[in-house]
Amino acid sequence: MIKRFDSLPGLLQAAPGRTAIVVPEHGIRVSYESLRQQVLDMANSLAAAGIRRGDRVAIALPNGLPAIVSFLAASLAGTAAPLNPAYRYDEFCFFLEDTAARVLICPPDGAAEARLAAAELNIKVLAAEMTSAGVAHLPEAPAGGAATLPAPDDIALILHTSGSTGHPKRVPLQQANLAVSLANIAETYALGPDDVSFCVMPLFHVHGLMASTLATLASGGAVVMPAKFEALAFWRIAGECRVTWYSAVPTIHQLLLARAAHKGKPAGAESLRFIRSCSTPLSAEVMHNMEDVFGVPLVEAYGMTEASHQMASNPLPPRARKPGSVGAPAGVRISVMDRDATHLAADSRGEIVIQGPSVFQGYDNNPGANARAFTDGWFRTGDEGFLDSDGYLHITGRIKEQINRAGEKISPREIDKVLLANPAVAEAVTFGFAHPTLGEEVAAAVVLHQPQTESALLQYCRERLADFKCPKKLYILESIPQTATGKIRRSEVAAAVLSGNR
């Protein structure tokens, strides 16, 4: 049974001497005692830098011990606001300002665009370093601070999510939201002190942060934390660290499967007891092939930021796994509603709605979005699906317009805005197209009012957007299809363009 707690400081209470974090590139193992002290010391450093309860601390770090310590310290002293370190200058400017960050934590070297954006906004920058002994700290922070422990209803984490309007919304998650979700995840997979998680997902998303990392710490297990995913080194590290599970998007699963094809179970997989997939749909074929090659169950789950990650999951044996389903409710209540907010019977398709203590209370300072997002206390996910007669959830599509690229949720209107800022572009519509490994990839259609090449427009996007957001296909059209009333529907534009009927 997982010990439940009401705030993140309760995470780091494992038995003395147990390993919490493994940094494989440096051969470093960090104990729970050391991790707890590092978090407290960094929280005190942030307090000395002026951070108080509710102040936002932006974090733009690659995966690693500094990222984990920085997140936990920021959530203790104030509110953590992780950002993708691959953002460009304009993106950092937007997110830092929108978050109202007081401090930005970034690596000691590089991070030029993040530093420039912070300087533009007069935000203090602190570098997070790791010593050769495996201690993460903020050497430039002042001394003499004393952070106070947070209450369950304090905001621990704030992230952005982009909806169909294209305006990123701030999602504030309370200490209690996260603590409940972590315990739910740990209980779903019977995680315990002997488990070792291999974190291959970024810590600026709830998938890697909540499932791979914090849920493992909540159970007293160890987290293997490389700076980035490398397929060539994955099984060597997994074998050396006796990894028992990992969670990833299907893109990563397929890369590992491709390398193991026709070779059987790879050396290094001996300690695995299950594999988890989340953030984007997993095909039944990949699931079966993974289980055949790696010899352990693969369970697909369903999560989102507003629910502090996990909402449903296929269970481990002996309970049934259903290919094509994201499983049974796991710590939250799930229902399906029609347009009139009537709860539907089994096998009836409608909008997936959720309730539970891990679900957030509402978007930050956005009453309009909250009015649309909640109905009778149920949060409307924007996803379409149905519950079968066994209570397993099946997702059939998305009501929202987001593009889901390997778990990265991308607002098409954000790319529209960048393209429309180019003097040569008169109209722009961004949409997703099917991709065999990523799920979806980004494409855009434009109408020009002065000559411009496709390569020049793509380069323009690359200079202003993170790589994962940049269109990989760009169609230059004479006109963009519209409805009879003059409206542009992305799905219809995508269908016309991709079919060649344009």
Secondary structure, DSSP 8 states (H G I E B T S, - for coil): -----SSGGGG----TT-EEEEEGGGTEEEEHHHHHHHHHHHHHHHHHTT--TT-EEEE---SSHHHHHHHHHHHHHSEEEE--TT--HHHHHHHHHHHTEEEEEE-SS--HHHHHHHHHTT-EEEE-EE-TTS-EE-TTS-S--------TTSEEEEEEEE-TTS-EEEEEEEHHHHHHHHHHHHHHTT--TT-EEEE-S-TTSHIIIIIIIIHHHHTT-EEE--SS--HHHHHHHHHHHT--EEEE-HHHHHHHHHHHTTT-S-TT-TT--EEEE-SS---HHHHHHHHHHH-S-EEEEEEEGGGTEEEEE---TTS---TT--BEESSSEEEEE-TT--B--TT--EEEEEESTTS-S--TT-HHHHHHHEETTEEEEEEEEEE-TTS-EEEEEESS--EEETTEEE-HHHHHHHHHTSTTEEEEEEEEEEETTTEEEEEEEEEESS---HHHHHHHHHTTS-GGGS-SEEEEES-----TTS---HHHHHHHHHHT--
